[in-house]
Amino acid sequence: MLLAACGGGLIEPDPTPRSLPATADACPGALLEGELLRDDGSGFIVRHAEGFITPVTWPVGYSVRDGERRELLDPGGSVAASEGDLVALGGGDDGAGAFVVCGPFAVTPQD
């Protein structure tokens, strides 16, 4: 889960351990595809083409920066995705309704 930081533009990852493994070798094989949308509770949700939405938990080191469009930053601080982009995320359900990204993911930027 991503949580809002008071007074700043960055949202830092929740340090709470997750039920999914951190290594790609043990990552579940589920795929979540859809549009990346802003969510004040989890940072981002993904809206699937069929209409359902899913909160997303990113790997350790990822953060979210608010601006004209909310951006997902990788551990090095580079923009990995932006609000409105189409994503295909590898990972699995955490058992509490969120999708934990632990595998590769692809981003199709939307302007």
N, C-alpha and C positions, 0 to 999 in steps of 0.2 A: 504494500500500500504506500502511496505517496501522500505526505502531509504538508499542508501549507505552513510556511514559515512566516511568523509575524513581522510585518513591516518591510519585508524584502521581496524580491522578485523570484527567488528560487524556492522550489519545493524539494525537500530532501527525502530520500527513501527512509521508510520505517525500518529500524534496525532489528525488529522482531524476527526471529528465525521462521522460515517458511517450511511447509511440509514437503515441498518439492526439492530435489537435489540441485546443487549449484553447478554441477558438472554436466556438460553436454552429453557425455557417455551414458548417464543415467536419466536423462531428461525424457519425460513422456513424449509420445509422438503425436499429440493433438496439434491441430492447426486452427487458429482463430483468424478470420479474414474480415475486413470491413473498414469503415471510416473512423479515423482517430478523432475523438471529440473531447473537449474540455470537460472536466469534472472536478468540482471543488473538494470532494471527499477523497478521491483516489488519484487525482492528477489528470488521468485520462480514462475514458471509456472507449470501447470499440462498438460501433453500431454496425451490425451485420446487415447484408442486403435484404434479409428476411425480416428485419425490424427489431430483433432482440438486441439488448445492450449488455455488455460485460465490462466490469471494472478490470483494470490491468495492473499487475505488480511487475515492476521492471527489475532486472538483476542489480545486485549491489553495485554502487558507483554511478548509476544513472540518476539524473535529476530533471526537474521541469522548471523552465523559465517562462514567466509571464511577459507578454508584450502585446503588440498588435494581434499576433497569433501565438498561442502557447506553443513552446518548443520542448522537445525531449532532447536532453544533452547526454552524450555518452560519457564514460568516465574521464576522458581527456578534455571534455568541455566543448566538443564539436556538436553541431546540431545533427541528430540522428533522424528526427522526424518532426513534423509540425502539425498543429491542429488542422484537420481537413484532409490530410494525406490518407491514402489507402495503404493498409498494412496487411501483411501475412505474417503472423507471429507463431513461432514454435514454442510449445510448452504444455501446460496442462492446468486443470482446475485444482485449486487449493483446498477444496472441500467446504469452503465458506462463501462460494459464489464469485470469487475473483479468478482470473486467468493469470498464472505465473509464467512469465517469459523466461525460459531457460535454454532455449534452442536458438537456431538462427532466425532472423526475421528480415523481411524485405519491405521496402517502402517505395510507393509510387507517389511522388510529390504531386500535389494539386495546387494550381495557382489561382 
